[in-house]
Amino acid sequence: MSAVAPPAQVDDSGLPKSQFDKMSLPLLGAIVAAGIFASTLPQPQVLGRIPITNLLKNDLHLPRATTAGFFFLIGFFWYIKPLLGILTDAFPLFGTRRRHYLLFSTVLAAASWLLLGYLPKTYASLLGGCMVLSLFMVMMSTVTGAFLVEVGQSRGATGRLTSIRQLTNQFCQLMNGWVGGTLAMGSFAIVAGVNAVGVLILLPVAYFFLKEKQVTMGNQGEFAVAGRQVGIMVRNGTFWAAIIFIGLYYFAPGFSTLLFYRQQDVMHLNTQQQGLLTSTGAAGGILGAGIYFGVVRRFAMRTSLFIGVATSGLGTLLYLFYSSYGPAFAIDFQNGFFGAFAEVALIDLAARATPVGCEGLGYSCILSMRNISLFGADWLGSLLADKRHWSWETMVWLNAITTLVVLVLLPFMPKKIMGSRDTQGSSSTKEANASA
């Protein structure tokens, strides 16, 4: 019987140790960026979103609520992400906790995209194909997130690495706009091939640069580690406070699908024009994430969260004037800017609240709450518009108000994490301090 893995150790700075501490922070950041790029841009909900939504709306003639429901359902594995987090934390694959999970899921995700390109274009086949694809995309995302939390906590750099995560995410949205809008006008097989290539970008990075020590444990030891991790999570008040705060922020009845239909039916835009608006929002997001990177060591967590949530909620009200192509650029840009700042602050909170040694499980639990709330809110918003006939203006007000209400929770959040900020350097060596 294998011994249960001991709790994570800390060095003389009080920060947890990681086997990746000898790697430079720029290299760690590059691995995170590659993982986020490959597990974000080729998602059916990202680069595939405009082509698939256009197909559901104009080829299958589905109403808004059904289309929003489609994207909620294909996100199933994003909602049970913690199960995959337990795998990467406690059940090594071929002797590693990160490396081989990443390599295998990358290859299988690319193969799934290629297969999806040749499936019949029916609701059932698209739904099933996208769900299988999402399983492997979620594993890629889970491993990358666990890696980010592990090295971020060991370097006192969760804010900076989270900013890199968000910058990469917004760059994906930037590409998603003009590339996705253009792809939507052609063959879906080409859409699938382009996405498969996007996934495979991670393969050489993970193979050559993500070097990991071998872990040898028996089955009993693995289950014991998993049980210990669950116990740590259940007893951690900071972790649950972060889950509640993040979940309530994202569960504001959304209008993402409503916006797509409005752009086509009210503003009479084609998919290329819609893609340009998406890219404009992403450009604002890149700026917002970049600013967070610059101020994260100056602002306490509480200040960052207040600024992000307040400006994001207030900026939503500008969608009351979203009726023509010209003003839409400015409105989407500011939404991307303030939304990205809020998103980085929230994901930074998730990384800080994740218990040491439970990187995959803890981070996945918090992000699963985010995913359920985000996609569920969009479906709810579409149902209210279709079934209750709530107007566009009503949905904008509802989204803004329910976002701002979350601010009342700030005074009740754990003081220790609310007063935290990135440290000036690394936790392990002088070399790491220099690279930070």
RODO-2510 file (C-alpha; in nm, 4 decimals, decimal comma):
residues 436
     n   res          X          Y          Z
     1     m     0,0000     0,0000     0,0000
     2     s     0,1366     0,3395    -0,0933
     3     a     0,1612     0,6106     0,1640
     4     v    -0,0702     0,9043     0,1356
     5     a     0,1086     1,1991    -0,0208
     6     p     0,2155     1,4481     0,2486
     7     p     0,0823     1,8025     0,2541
     8     a     0,2623     2,0450     0,0254
     9     q     0,5753     2,1908     0,1842
    10     v     0,6646     2,5576     0,2102
    11     d     0,9990     2,7360     0,2005
    12     d     1,1287     3,0053     0,4362
    13     s     0,9126     3,2691     0,2641
    14     g     0,5950     3,0829     0,3573
    15     l     0,5056     3,0025    -0,0044
    16     p     0,4441     2,6445    -0,1218
    17     k     0,7139     2,4577    -0,3070
    18     s     0,6666     2,3281    -0,6611
    19     q     0,8741     2,0934    -0,8739
    20     f     0,8660     2,3646    -1,1418
    21     d     1,0379     2,6270    -0,9208
    22     k     1,3657     2,6033    -1,1128
    23     m     1,1995     2,7059    -1,4386
    24     s     1,2053     3,0757    -1,5230
    25     l     0,8821     3,2680    -1,4820
    26     p     0,8783     3,3757    -1,8516
    27     l     0,8947     3,0084    -1,9576
    28     l     0,6193     2,9158    -1,7131
    29     g     0,4127     3,2034    -1,8486
    30     a     0,4710     3,0824    -2,2052
    31     i     0,3484     2,7313    -2,1146
    32     v     0,0386     2,8787    -1,9514
    33     a    -0,0240     3,0981    -2,2572
    34     a     0,0096     2,8018    -2,4964
    35     g    -0,2239     2,5896    -2,2837
    36     i    -0,4860     2,8636    -2,2598
    37     f    -0,4644     2,9387    -2,6333
    38     a    -0,5073     2,5757    -2,7397
    39     s    -0,7858     2,5028    -2,4879
    40     t    -0,9762     2,8284    -2,5534
    41     l    -0,9680     2,9403    -2,9172
    42     p    -1,0632     2,6001    -3,0718
    43     q    -1,3652     2,5552    -2,8427
    44     p    -1,7074     2,5142    -3,0083
    45     q    -1,8099     2,8058    -2,7835
    46     v    -1,5294     3,0303    -2,9163
    47     l    -1,3947     2,9958    -3,2712
    48     g    -1,6784     2,7579    -3,3439
    49     r    -1,9458     2,9827    -3,1924
    50     i    -2,0263     3,2129    -3,4859
    51     p    -2,0264     2,9299    -3,7472
    52     i    -2,2321     2,6976    -3,5234
    53     t    -2,4761     2,9697    -3,4131
    54     n    -2,5178     3,0793    -3,7733
    55     l    -2,5835     2,7170    -3,8733
    56     l    -2,8392     2,6667    -3,5934
    57     k    -3,0170     2,9944    -3,6685
    58     n    -3,0172     3,0084    -4,0477
    59     d    -2,9897     2,6441    -4,1582
    60     l    -3,1825     2,4656    -3,8815
    61     h    -3,4036     2,7708    -3,8083
    62     l    -3,3904     2,7336    -3,4306
    63     p    -3,5276     3,0005    -3,1925
    64     r    -3,3016     3,1927    -2,9526
    65     a    -3,3750     2,9819    -2,6442
    66     t    -3,2988     2,6546    -2,8268
    67     t    -2,9709     2,7922    -2,9593
    68     a    -2,8685     2,9166    -2,6145
    69     g    -2,9715     2,5776    -2,4728
    70     f    -2,7454     2,4030    -2,7242
    71     f    -2,4396     2,5878    -2,5949
    72     f    -2,5423     2,5234    -2,2347
    73     l    -2,5695     2,1484    -2,3013
    74     i    -2,2395     2,1123    -2,4860
    75     g    -2,0751     2,2697    -2,1821
    76     f    -2,1659     1,9647    -1,9682
    77     f    -1,8065     1,8564    -1,9085
    78     w    -1,7119     2,2134    -1,8166
    79     y    -1,9606     2,1846    -1,5287
    80     i    -1,8106     1,8612    -1,3940
    81     k    -1,4560     1,9872    -1,4373
    82     p    -1,3702     1,9058    -1,0716
    83     l    -1,3817     1,5326    -1,1536
    84     l    -1,1052     1,5880    -1,4072
    85     g    -0,9275     1,8049    -1,1513
    86     i    -0,9157     1,5093    -0,9131
    87     l    -0,7652     1,2955    -1,1900
    88     t    -0,4783     1,5323    -1,2633
    89     d    -0,4102     1,5962    -0,8925
    90     a    -0,4334     1,2465    -0,7465
    91     f    -0,4202     0,9893    -1,0304
    92     p    -0,0963     1,0158    -1,2306
    93     l    -0,1144     0,9087    -1,5956
    94     f     0,1961     0,7142    -1,7039
    95     g     0,3755     0,8573    -1,4016
    96     t     0,2936     1,2280    -1,4396
    97     r     0,0186     1,4537    -1,3033
    98     r     0,0217     1,7106    -1,5862
    99     r     0,2354     1,6141    -1,8868
   100     h     0,0658     1,3012    -2,0220
   101     y    -0,2880     1,4216    -1,9516
   102     l    -0,2054     1,7270    -2,1606
   103     l    -0,0457     1,5323    -2,4461
   104     f    -0,3242     1,2735    -2,4816
   105     s    -0,6130     1,5190    -2,4468
   106     t    -0,4564     1,7481    -2,7088
   107     v    -0,4355     1,4713    -2,9690
   108     l    -0,7877     1,3455    -2,8936
   109     a    -0,9381     1,6961    -2,9093
   110     a    -0,7838     1,7564    -3,2523
   111     a    -0,9151     1,4213    -3,3765
   112     s    -1,2631     1,5067    -3,2427
   113     w    -1,2682     1,8348    -3,4349
   114     l    -1,1794     1,6556    -3,7592
   115     l    -1,4559     1,4016    -3,7017
   116     l    -1,7080     1,6779    -3,6209
   117     g    -1,6413     1,8379    -3,9581
   118     y    -1,7865     1,5375    -4,1407
   119     l    -2,0856     1,4568    -3,9184
   120     p    -2,4381     1,5243    -4,0552
   121     k    -2,5446     1,8820    -3,9812
   122     t    -2,8369     1,7959    -3,7570
   123     y    -2,9052     1,9200    -3,4036
   124     a    -2,8434     1,5762    -3,2494
   125     s    -2,5165     1,5028    -3,4319
   126     l    -2,3759     1,8506    -3,3651
   127     l    -2,4741     1,8258    -2,9987
   128     g    -2,3159     1,4833    -2,9519
   129     g    -2,0007     1,5684    -3,1451
   130     c    -1,9463     1,8936    -2,9567
   131     m    -1,9964     1,7216    -2,6204
   132     v    -1,7310     1,4579    -2,6973
   133     l    -1,4946     1,7284    -2,8182
   134     s    -1,5577     1,9323    -2,5029
   135     l    -1,4473     1,6423    -2,2820
   136     f    -1,0928     1,6604    -2,4172
   137     m    -1,0914     2,0410    -2,4281
   138     v    -1,1902     2,0462    -2,0613
   139     m    -0,9036     1,8158    -1,9705
   140     m    -0,6580     2,0442    -2,1518
   141     s    -0,8013     2,3437    -1,9676
   142     t    -0,8018     2,1653    -1,6308
   143     v    -0,4363     2,0664    -1,6513
   144     t    -0,3335     2,4148    -1,7645
   145     g    -0,5289     2,5719    -1,4777
   146     a    -0,3772     2,3362    -1,2215
   147     f    -0,0305     2,4177    -1,3551
   148     l    -0,1052     2,7926    -1,3333
   149     v    -0,2195     2,7692    -0,9713
   150     e     0,0725     2,5483    -0,8662
   151     v     0,3459     2,7682    -1,0104
   152     g     0,1586     3,0914    -0,9346
   153     q     0,1258     3,0137    -0,5656
   154     s     0,4871     2,8951    -0,5402
   155     r     0,6116     3,2208    -0,6989
   156     g     0,3656     3,4617    -0,5375
   157     a     0,2582     3,5440    -0,8929
   158     t    -0,1016     3,4295    -0,9298
   159     g    -0,2096     3,7778    -1,0404
   160     r     0,0539     3,8064    -1,3112
   161     l    -0,0014     3,4551    -1,4443
   162     t    -0,3774     3,5100    -1,4346
   163     s    -0,3242     3,8293    -1,6350
   164     i    -0,1283     3,6255    -1,8907
   165     r    -0,4190     3,3814    -1,8937
   166     q    -0,6667     3,6595    -1,9604
   167     l    -0,4469     3,8331    -2,2180
   168     t    -0,4257     3,5037    -2,4063
   169     n    -0,7980     3,4513    -2,3670
   170     q    -0,8737     3,7961    -2,5099
   171     f    -0,6272     3,7403    -2,7945
   172     c    -0,8274     3,4265    -2,8732
   173     q    -1,1447     3,6347    -2,8788
   174     l    -0,9713     3,8850    -3,1064
   175     m    -0,8906     3,6079    -3,3520
   176     n    -1,2294     3,4490    -3,2962
   177     g    -1,4067     3,7592    -3,4224
   178     w    -1,2608     3,8117    -3,7667
   179     v    -1,1569     3,4492    -3,8271
   180     g    -1,4821     3,2989    -3,6957
   181     g    -1,6943     3,5492    -3,8847
   182     t    -1,5137     3,4687    -4,2088
   183     l    -1,5204     3,0920    -4,1531
   184     a    -1,8970     3,1058    -4,0949
   185     m    -1,9435     3,2013    -4,4598
   186     g    -1,7757     2,8835    -4,5890
   187     s    -1,7669     2,5066    -4,5414
   188     f    -1,7999     2,3660    -4,1888
   189     a    -1,5290     2,1114    -4,2743
   190     i    -1,2850     2,4033    -4,3050
   191     v    -1,4051     2,5334    -3,9670
   192     a    -1,3250     2,1932    -3,8156
   193     g    -0,9803     2,1735    -3,9776
   194     v    -0,8755     2,5206    -3,8634
   195     n    -0,9817     2,4404    -3,5067
   196     a    -0,7935     2,1096    -3,5100
   197     v    -0,4744     2,2943    -3,6070
   198     g    -0,5360     2,5416    -3,3225
   199     v    -0,5541     2,2555    -3,0718
   200     l    -0,2330     2,0934    -3,1952
   201     i    -0,0291     2,4099    -3,1314
   202     l    -0,0011     2,2949    -2,7698
   203     l     0,1465     1,9536    -2,8551
   204     p     0,5122     2,0534    -2,9192
   205     v     0,5099     2,3006    -2,6283
   206     a     0,3903     2,0357    -2,3823
   207     y     0,6210     1,7695    -2,5230
   208     f     0,9445     1,9689    -2,5226
   209     f     0,9032     2,2151    -2,2349
   210     l     0,6678     2,0657    -1,9748
   211     k     0,9207     1,8405    -1,8040
   212     e     0,7837     1,6653    -1,4989
   213     k     0,9236     1,4232    -1,2443
   214     q     0,7800     1,0738    -1,2383
   215     v     0,5251     0,9967    -0,9663
   216     t     0,4768     0,6367    -0,8522
   217     m     0,1757     0,5527    -0,6359
   218     g    -0,0469     0,2494    -0,5937
   219     n    -0,4208     0,2658    -0,6408
   220     q    -0,4923     0,2789    -0,2678
   221     g    -0,2551     0,5711    -0,2261
   222     e    -0,4191     0,7586    -0,5114
   223     f    -0,7675     0,7223    -0,3675
   224     a    -0,6390     0,8277    -0,0273
   225     v    -0,4899     1,1434    -0,1775
   226     a    -0,8177     1,2187    -0,3560
   227     g    -1,0125     1,1728    -0,0329
   228     r    -0,7746     1,3987     0,1581
   229     q    -0,8105     1,6680    -0,1071
   230     v    -1,1902     1,6576    -0,0911
   231     g    -1,1714     1,6884     0,2869
   232     i    -0,9455     1,9932     0,2609
   233     m    -1,1844     2,1564     0,0167
   234     v    -1,4956     2,0940     0,2267
   235     r    -1,3385     2,2553     0,5347
   236     n    -1,1904     2,5586     0,3562
   237     g    -1,4092     2,8657     0,4183
   238     t    -1,2076     3,0912     0,1857
   239     f    -1,2603     2,8477    -0,0993
   240     w    -1,6389     2,8452    -0,0527
   241     a    -1,6549     3,2235    -0,0201
   242     a    -1,4782     3,2550    -0,3572
   243     i    -1,7150     3,0042    -0,5204
   244     i    -2,0239     3,1923    -0,4005
   245     f    -1,8901     3,5336    -0,5051
   246     i    -1,7815     3,4212    -0,8522
   247     g    -2,0995     3,2214    -0,9144
   248     l    -2,3276     3,5117    -0,8230
   249     y    -2,1307     3,7555    -1,0398
   250     y    -2,1691     3,5397    -1,3499
   251     f    -2,5289     3,4392    -1,2867
   252     a    -2,6698     3,7642    -1,4190
   253     p    -2,9364     3,6812    -1,6831
   254     g    -2,7298     3,7125    -1,9980
   255     f    -2,7885     3,8269    -2,3519
   256     s    -2,5013     3,6783    -2,5509
   257     t    -2,7322     3,4759    -2,7781
   258     l    -2,9868     3,7584    -2,7818
   259     l    -2,7090     3,9880    -2,9002
   260     f    -2,6212     3,7590    -3,1930
   261     y    -2,9844     3,7480    -3,3090
   262     r    -3,0216     4,1255    -3,2583
   263     q    -2,7139     4,1930    -3,4714
   264     q    -2,8632     3,9940    -3,7601
   265     d    -3,2360     4,0607    -3,7254
   266     v    -3,2407     4,4242    -3,6049
   267     m    -2,9064     4,5653    -3,7204
   268     h    -2,8909     4,3448    -4,0358
   269     l    -2,5226     4,2542    -3,9975
   270     n    -2,3483     3,9636    -4,1703
   271     t    -2,1162     3,7242    -3,9885
   272     q    -1,8027     3,9144    -4,0900
   273     q    -1,9396     4,2339    -3,9381
   274     q    -2,0398     4,0428    -3,6272
   275     g    -1,6889     3,9025    -3,6106
   276     l    -1,5377     4,2512    -3,6264
   277     l    -1,7510     4,3580    -3,3302
   278     t    -1,6350     4,0516    -3,1361
   279     s    -1,2734     4,1399    -3,2164
   280     t    -1,3317     4,4981    -3,1047
   281     g    -1,4545     4,3756    -2,7683
   282     a    -1,1504     4,1497    -2,7426
   283     a    -0,9180     4,4423    -2,8187
   284     g    -1,0714     4,6217    -2,5207
   285     g    -1,0249     4,3035    -2,3197
   286     i    -0,6544     4,2852    -2,4024
   287     l    -0,6125     4,6413    -2,2771
   288     g    -0,8082     4,5668    -1,9596
   289     a    -0,6088     4,2507    -1,8827
   290     g    -0,2830     4,4357    -1,9548
   291     i    -0,3723     4,7101    -1,7086
   292     y    -0,4510     4,4499    -1,4431
   293     f    -0,1069     4,2981    -1,5003
   294     g     0,0486     4,6378    -1,4321
   295     v    -0,1472     4,7223    -1,1163
   296     v    -0,1904     4,3801    -0,9541
   297     r     0,1064     4,4322    -0,7187
   298     r    -0,0248     4,7741    -0,6120
   299     f    -0,3901     4,6943    -0,5476
   300     a    -0,5231     4,4612    -0,2821
   301     m    -0,7652     4,1922    -0,4010
   302     r    -1,0635     4,3798    -0,2557
   303     t    -0,9848     4,6962    -0,4529
   304     s    -0,9384     4,5072    -0,7788
   305     l    -1,2674     4,3234    -0,7364
   306     f    -1,4601     4,6404    -0,6529
   307     i    -1,3237     4,8287    -0,9550
   308     g    -1,3831     4,5348    -1,1899
   309     v    -1,7381     4,4490    -1,0827
   310     a    -1,8556     4,8119    -1,0551
   311     t    -1,7257     4,9243    -1,3938
   312     s    -1,8421     4,6052    -1,5665
   313     g    -2,1953     4,6401    -1,4304
   314     l    -2,2257     5,0097    -1,5126
   315     g    -2,0750     4,9616    -1,8588
   316     t    -2,3446     4,7052    -1,9387
   317     l    -2,6041     4,9852    -1,9376
   318     l    -2,4545     5,1246    -2,2587
   319     y    -2,6143     4,8299    -2,4398
   320     l    -2,9396     5,0237    -2,4078
   321     f    -2,8072     5,2206    -2,7085
   322     y    -2,6968     4,9136    -2,9090
   323     s    -2,8997     4,9687    -3,2259
   324     s    -2,6596     5,0586    -3,5082
   325     y    -2,3224     4,9417    -3,6382
   326     g    -2,1146     5,2509    -3,5588
   327     p    -2,1945     5,2950    -3,1864
   328     a    -2,1713     4,9163    -3,1418
   329     f    -1,7922     4,9331    -3,1814
   330     a    -1,7514     5,1721    -2,8874
   331     i    -2,0003     4,9807    -2,6714
   332     d    -1,8352     4,6423    -2,7364
   333     f    -1,4890     4,7894    -2,6774
   334     q    -1,5725     4,9297    -2,3343
   335     n    -1,7560     4,6091    -2,2437
   336     g    -1,4475     4,4074    -2,3336
   337     f    -1,2215     4,6443    -2,1391
   338     f    -1,4182     4,6526    -1,8122
   339     g    -1,5319     4,2924    -1,8432
   340     a    -1,1745     4,1659    -1,8834
   341     f    -1,0522     4,3613    -1,5803
   342     a    -1,3337     4,2091    -1,3744
   343     e    -1,2657     3,8619    -1,5179
   344     v    -0,8955     3,8734    -1,4315
   345     a    -0,9742     3,9863    -1,0776
   346     l    -1,2259     3,7033    -1,0345
   347     i    -0,9957     3,4340    -1,1756
   348     d    -0,7120     3,5756    -0,9632
   349     l    -0,9440     3,5317    -0,6643
   350     a    -1,0038     3,1711    -0,7721
   351     a    -0,6296     3,0996    -0,7897
   352     r    -0,5633     3,2567    -0,4492
   353     a    -0,8544     3,0728    -0,2864
   354     t    -0,7494     2,7294    -0,4159
   355     p    -0,5982     2,5209    -0,1315
   356     v    -0,2341     2,4219    -0,1743
   357     g    -0,1987     2,0666    -0,3053
   358     c    -0,5489     2,0708    -0,4576
   359     e    -0,4657     2,2840    -0,7605
   360     g    -0,6577     2,0865    -1,0213
   361     l    -0,9591     2,0056    -0,8030
   362     g    -0,9950     2,3439    -0,6324
   363     y    -0,9428     2,5641    -0,9362
   364     s    -1,1741     2,3425    -1,1399
   365     c    -1,4521     2,3638    -0,8797
   366     i    -1,4457     2,7425    -0,8874
   367     l    -1,4279     2,7644    -1,2665
   368     s    -1,7056     2,5073    -1,2991
   369     m    -1,9280     2,7359    -1,0952
   370     r    -1,8296     3,0149    -1,3314
   371     n    -1,9123     2,8057    -1,6390
   372     i    -2,2502     2,6850    -1,5097
   373     s    -2,3480     3,0387    -1,4131
   374     l    -2,2254     3,1949    -1,7373
   375     f    -2,3899     2,9555    -1,9832
   376     g    -2,6941     2,9023    -1,7637
   377     a    -2,7466     3,2783    -1,7412
   378     d    -2,7364     3,3112    -2,1201
   379     w    -2,9960     3,0346    -2,1556
   380     l    -3,2109     3,1953    -1,8865
   381     g    -3,1914     3,5316    -2,0615
   382     s    -3,2998     3,3772    -2,3923
   383     l    -3,5879     3,1926    -2,2249
   384     l    -3,7116     3,5137    -2,0629
   385     a    -3,6983     3,6907    -2,3984
   386     d    -3,8666     3,4102    -2,5951
   387     k    -4,1191     3,2781    -2,3428
   388     r    -4,1944     3,5906    -2,1373
   389     h    -4,1326     3,8348    -2,4213
   390     w    -3,9079     4,0566    -2,2111
   391     s    -3,7645     4,3416    -2,4155
   392     w    -3,4004     4,4019    -2,5002
   393     e    -3,3936     4,7031    -2,2672
   394     t    -3,5352     4,4984    -1,9788
   395     m    -3,2688     4,2320    -2,0244
   396     v    -2,9897     4,4930    -2,0234
   397     w    -3,1169     4,6505    -1,6993
   398     l    -3,1598     4,3092    -1,5372
   399     n    -2,8058     4,2035    -1,6283
   400     a    -2,6496     4,5259    -1,4997
   401     i    -2,8400     4,5300    -1,1695
   402     t    -2,7774     4,1637    -1,0852
   403     t    -2,4067     4,2170    -1,1573
   404     l    -2,3769     4,5204    -0,9294
   405     v    -2,5664     4,3518    -0,6433
   406     v    -2,2669     4,1192    -0,5934
   407     l    -2,0742     4,4141    -0,4460
   408     v    -2,2712     4,3831    -0,1214
   409     l    -2,0780     4,0614    -0,0521
   410     l    -1,7354     4,2282    -0,0575
   411     p    -1,7331     4,3378     0,3098
   412     f    -1,8079     3,9786     0,4147
   413     m    -1,5269     3,8138     0,2157
   414     p    -1,2311     3,6693     0,4149
   415     k    -1,0003     3,9561     0,5135
   416     k    -0,6803     3,7600     0,4553
   417     i    -0,7439     3,6944     0,0864
   418     m    -0,9082     4,0332     0,0300
   419     g    -0,5936     4,2081     0,1514
   420     s    -0,3563     3,9901    -0,0531
   421     r    -0,1608     4,0974    -0,3598
   422     d     0,1221     3,9593    -0,5735
   423     t     0,4648     3,9532    -0,4075
   424     q     0,7658     4,1175    -0,5628
   425     g     0,9438     3,7961    -0,6458
   426     s     0,9651     3,4199    -0,6326
   427     s     0,9597     3,1910    -0,3401
   428     s     1,2501     2,9652    -0,4052
   429     t     1,5672     3,1059    -0,5512
   430     k     1,7419     3,4286    -0,6417
   431     e     1,7218     3,3261    -1,0038
   432     a     1,3468     3,3015    -0,9771
   433     n     1,3352     3,6426    -0,8109
   434     a     1,5190     3,7934    -1,1055
   435     s     1,2912     3,6293    -1,3601
   436     a     0,9725     3,7571    -1,1974
***
